[in-house]
Amino acid sequence: MILAYIDFPAWLKPEIIPGLPVRWYGLMYILAFAVTYLLVMYQIKQERIERTSDDVISIFMWAILGLLIGSRIFSATIYDPTGFYLRNPWLIFWPFRDGQFTGLQGMSYHGGVVGAAAGALLYCRIHKESFLFMADLTAAGIPLGYTFGRIGNYINGELWGRVSTQPWATIFPYAPRFSTSETWVRETADAIGMPYSGLQMLNLPRHPSQLYEAILEGIVLWLVLWLVFRKRKSFDGYLISLYIIGYGIARFIVEYFREPDAELGFIIKGGEAAEKTALFVSPWNISMGQILSLIMIAAGVLFFFAAKRRGGQYFREAVSSGSRKHQPKNTKKSKKPGKRSKSSGLQSKKTNKKNSKTKKHRKS
């Protein structure tokens, strides 16, 4: 009998070099930021935008700091039903547990988005930079960088999917086992040709949901934004809004293949067998990730129309005048296209008064 599943590669370990605290997941984070940075710089050079690499690196540092803070806070509060971190908030960023170095275990992408946006916005307010303009440049590259983060999750053997009988379903070594006394466990094992005679617990194959996310939320979303919508941008905030909406939709779909956090289970138990989080039984069993994704979609839609109302007309005028590609920073020295300074306004008023007096004199 042909086995209809894949064993997780035994040679694939979280550590790059065994015995050293250097992990693939950390390297994937570095690659994610590097790819996003390179795509932002590509747009700046291609469109002749007046920004330097130092400008981009500075805003990236603020955004990354916000991302780490936001993702950790969300993970330690929203995804922790015990309330441990709410009672001990000083431990949220403490990398030790029971005298052992554990690092910061648990990061939430939804929290990372909020934190990164807050960090970038704070930087832009301080340095008088256009937040929406820079957010659009970054949004065009984020999904491709995000792909590496999910590959890192796969290498770590974490964030696995629900039980599946598909031929590409994978047995993750750290996933929880199931009792062979349960009928559905034996039926699943029989369907894929997995022996279980004499075993009390069985590790069943699961959807490699990390790779689903890397493909749908990463590569596919990037191709859509980069090839379809990037050239159709009609106002600042256009691309970042579409990214927020697109990610929310993609993540909501993939959550049906990904097993919810064991501590939370399904937040909305609208279907049958809601207690069986490792199985897809009903689309009405909704996880925390799906709830946050719905909020993300709604926020993206509201942000889209707010940004369009705020900047659509200015963007069209700037593009038509040819000044958009060379848009300078919003500093005191540089002025927005078409905007007169106070001094020029006063001078024009004086000139108008002088001209009116001359006309009256001539009439008289």
Sequence and secondary structure as in RCSB ss.txt:
>XXXX:A:sequence
MILAYIDFPAWLKPEIIPGLPVRWYGLMYILAFAVTYLLVMYQIKQERIERTSDDVISIFMWAILGLLIGSRIFS
ATIYDPTGFYLRNPWLIFWPFRDGQFTGLQGMSYHGGVVGAAAGALLYCRIHKESFLFMADLTAAGIPLGYTFGR
IGNYINGELWGRVSTQPWATIFPYAPRFSTSETWVRETADAIGMPYSGLQMLNLPRHPSQLYEAILEGIVLWLVL
WLVFRKRKSFDGYLISLYIIGYGIARFIVEYFREPDAELGFIIKGGEAAEKTALFVSPWNISMGQILSLIMIAAG
VLFFFAAKRRGGQYFREAVSSGSRKHQPKNTKKSKKPGKRSKSSGLQSKKTNKKNSKTKKHRKS
>XXXX:A:secstr
    SEE  TT  SBSSTTSS BHHHHHHHHHHHHHHHHHHHHHHHTT S  HHHHHHHHHHHHHHHHHHHHHHH
HHTT TT HHHH GGGTT  EETTEE       HHHHHHHHHHHHHHHHHHHT  HHHHHHHHHTTHHHHHHHHH
HHHHHHT S B B  STT EE TTS  EETTSHHHHHHHHHHT   TT SEE   B  HHHHHIIIIIIIHHHII
IIIIGGG  STTHHHHHHHHHHHHHHHHHTTTB   TTT  SEE STTTT TTS   TTEE HHHHHHHHHHHHH
HHHHHHHHHHHHHHHHHHHHTT STT   S SSS  TT   HHHHHHHHHHHHHHHHHHHHHH 
